[in-house]
Amino acid sequence: MTQGQRVEVGDEVDDAGGRAIVTDIRGGVPQLRRGFLQEWPAEHPERLQVTRTRAQRIEDGDWR
């Protein structure tokens, strides 16, 4: 995937702190979660890089 691609809920993204899952989009800002940690808003949404889409995660059996 390319940097700047529009992220969607369920996508796995790479942000400055590592990989995270997009759990929601509030006011145009993706909300991220890593493991069981608390959600946080993406500091630089335009820099998020999609590593796997929601559909790819489901196909891989990684839907949680």
Protein Blocks (a to p, Z undefined) as FASTA:
>chain_A
ZZhiacdehiacddfkbccddfbdeehiacddehjbccdddfblmlpccfbdfklmmmno
paZZ
